[in-house]
Amino acid sequence: MEVILLERVSKLGQMGEVVKVRDGYARNFLLKRGKALRATADNKAKYDGMKADLEARNLASKGEASKVAEKIEGKNIVVIRQASEAGQLFGSVNVRDIVMAFEADGISLARPQIQLDAPIKVIGKRSITVAVHPEVEVEITVTVARSQDEAERINRGEDISTRNEDRDAAAEAIAAAGEFFDPEAQQDDAEPAPAAEEK
């Protein structure tokens, strides 16, 4: 099906372009959300009449979106979740969780604006794109952790993938090594090596 785009659509085209798309995509997404019109002679004439109005609205909404983009660009969202010792989440972090985290900060975003390919299922830090407007995109960071303290450690760049048992074993090994080597011993107590005789 051929459609006339009423706004810029990522990976498809700019406002006013006539593009050919699959029927289902046109009916269920583009036409339903008011992003396009069917490319008929009547709709082409209708688009020409409303082109100036669409461009004015687009500029106004782009200006507002730029203000929101400045607020959220580079922002780090922390999401606390339960997870196994290996870092696998009991559940996942999805678009709704990210939108709710922004709402807690007083920023309102719609779910389609968050471009998350698949839910986050492990602890760590991930970069995500937010399309505030079809022509304005920003990067944010989502940190998923078991606690606020762990989130701070992840953001500092610490490797939290080592398990607690491994850390405990390493601590025991260091303690055992400390007992093995007497820390009180000094170099002065040792006898000097015999000097080589001169001939």
Legacy VTK file of the C-alpha trace (Angstrom):
# vtk DataFile Version 3.0
C-alpha trace
ASCII
DATASET POLYDATA
POINTS 199 float
0.000 0.000 0.000
1.249 3.510 -0.789
0.880 6.168 1.912
1.720 9.857 2.334
3.709 10.438 5.527
2.325 13.180 7.775
5.494 13.200 9.922
9.003 11.796 9.810
8.964 8.045 10.473
12.259 6.422 11.418
13.699 4.126 8.732
10.820 5.005 6.373
10.915 8.634 5.247
10.332 12.338 5.820
7.073 14.294 6.048
5.288 14.513 2.681
7.018 11.532 1.082
4.934 8.872 -0.648
6.222 5.446 0.416
5.165 1.880 -0.216
4.660 -0.239 2.904
2.991 -3.510 3.804
-0.773 -3.322 4.192
-0.778 -4.449 7.827
1.879 -1.925 8.845
-0.072 0.843 7.109
-3.471 -0.097 8.595
-2.347 -1.057 12.111
0.340 1.534 12.741
0.684 4.429 10.290
-2.999 5.124 9.536
-4.251 4.199 13.009
-1.833 6.603 14.745
-2.323 9.443 12.274
1.205 9.249 10.910
0.107 8.812 7.281
-2.750 9.003 4.748
-3.532 6.568 1.941
-1.900 7.838 -1.260
-5.055 8.614 -3.243
-5.635 11.639 -5.498
-8.056 13.133 -2.935
-5.601 12.647 -0.042
-2.738 14.160 -2.069
-4.842 17.293 -2.581
-5.829 17.227 1.104
-2.145 16.945 2.125
-1.171 19.911 -0.089
-3.826 22.006 1.694
-2.680 21.021 5.184
1.081 20.964 4.515
1.799 24.425 5.964
-0.230 23.652 9.110
1.533 20.290 9.576
4.967 21.892 9.214
4.090 24.611 11.749
2.824 22.036 14.251
5.911 19.904 13.654
8.224 22.851 14.403
6.329 23.709 17.599
6.349 20.121 18.870
10.019 19.765 17.924
10.824 22.856 20.019
9.006 21.407 23.041
10.686 18.039 22.483
14.106 19.694 22.435
13.451 21.122 25.916
12.501 17.666 27.230
15.528 16.165 25.466
17.847 18.592 27.279
16.390 17.457 30.617
16.830 13.735 29.989
19.918 13.504 27.774
22.596 11.418 29.487
20.293 10.725 32.441
20.952 7.564 34.447
17.824 5.705 35.562
18.338 3.226 38.423
15.965 0.269 38.641
16.187 -1.998 41.700
15.227 -5.657 41.137
15.748 -9.010 42.822
18.295 -11.205 41.078
20.265 -14.409 41.505
23.892 -14.436 42.667
24.936 -14.766 39.015
23.085 -11.523 38.158
20.067 -13.052 36.377
16.906 -11.080 37.211
13.823 -12.756 38.671
11.644 -11.191 35.969
12.787 -8.365 33.716
12.933 -4.592 33.248
10.760 -3.394 30.367
9.586 -0.144 28.789
6.856 0.366 31.398
9.447 0.260 34.226
11.564 2.909 32.485
8.513 5.148 31.893
7.554 4.799 35.583
11.105 5.734 36.660
10.871 8.904 34.538
7.427 9.701 36.006
8.938 9.447 39.500
11.340 12.216 38.396
8.419 14.300 37.048
9.099 13.650 33.342
6.238 12.285 31.267
7.111 9.984 28.353
4.976 7.623 26.269
5.901 3.955 25.924
6.522 4.123 22.137
9.179 6.780 22.746
11.435 4.311 24.595
13.325 2.232 22.033
14.069 -0.980 23.922
14.502 -3.984 21.622
14.091 -6.642 24.317
13.455 -6.599 28.077
16.553 -6.323 30.299
17.100 -9.628 32.126
20.500 -9.194 33.794
22.069 -6.815 36.278
24.243 -4.112 34.755
24.290 -0.862 32.820
22.649 -0.402 29.417
22.356 2.503 26.985
18.890 3.139 25.481
17.607 5.574 22.868
14.572 7.746 23.632
12.747 9.285 20.643
11.249 12.374 22.276
10.080 13.508 18.817
10.415 11.837 15.389
13.339 14.198 14.721
14.800 14.379 18.277
16.480 11.336 19.837
18.636 11.166 22.982
20.618 8.480 24.788
19.945 7.541 28.404
21.477 4.914 30.668
19.531 2.334 32.654
21.324 0.741 35.613
19.706 -2.431 36.949
20.905 -3.564 40.384
19.849 -5.465 43.500
20.337 -2.422 45.770
21.165 1.275 45.613
24.679 0.508 46.879
25.206 -2.015 44.085
23.892 0.502 41.525
26.486 3.024 42.725
29.222 0.380 42.397
28.078 -0.462 38.847
28.087 3.235 37.914
31.629 3.599 39.292
32.661 0.808 36.928
33.226 -1.961 39.478
32.828 -5.540 38.315
29.988 -6.995 40.380
29.798 -10.199 38.360
31.991 -12.093 40.835
29.864 -14.022 43.249
29.929 -13.558 47.026
31.387 -17.065 47.544
34.295 -16.188 45.257
34.947 -12.982 47.206
34.773 -14.890 50.516
37.211 -17.520 49.211
39.590 -14.792 48.047
39.410 -13.106 51.473
40.157 -16.422 53.223
43.121 -17.039 50.920
44.542 -13.602 51.719
44.077 -14.211 55.456
45.793 -17.622 55.194
48.667 -16.076 53.257
49.019 -13.419 55.974
49.341 -16.125 58.641
51.842 -18.081 56.536
54.147 -15.125 56.109
55.070 -13.469 59.376
54.324 -9.764 58.868
56.510 -8.950 61.922
59.672 -10.280 60.280
62.096 -7.635 59.150
64.804 -7.718 56.537
67.460 -6.645 59.109
67.064 -9.884 61.093
68.244 -11.996 58.203
71.991 -12.730 58.087
73.861 -11.004 55.292
75.023 -13.175 52.436
78.765 -13.998 52.628
80.860 -11.747 50.434
82.767 -13.376 47.623
86.483 -13.752 48.371
88.844 -11.744 46.267
91.859 -13.471 44.750
LINES 1 200
199 0 1 2 3 4 5 6 7 8 9 10 11 12 13 14 15 16 17 18 19 20 21 22 23 24 25 26 27 28 29 30 31 32 33 34 35 36 37 38 39 40 41 42 43 44 45 46 47 48 49 50 51 52 53 54 55 56 57 58 59 60 61 62 63 64 65 66 67 68 69 70 71 72 73 74 75 76 77 78 79 80 81 82 83 84 85 86 87 88 89 90 91 92 93 94 95 96 97 98 99 100 101 102 103 104 105 106 107 108 109 110 111 112 113 114 115 116 117 118 119 120 121 122 123 124 125 126 127 128 129 130 131 132 133 134 135 136 137 138 139 140 141 142 143 144 145 146 147 148 149 150 151 152 153 154 155 156 157 158 159 160 161 162 163 164 165 166 167 168 169 170 171 172 173 174 175 176 177 178 179 180 181 182 183 184 185 186 187 188 189 190 191 192 193 194 195 196 197 198
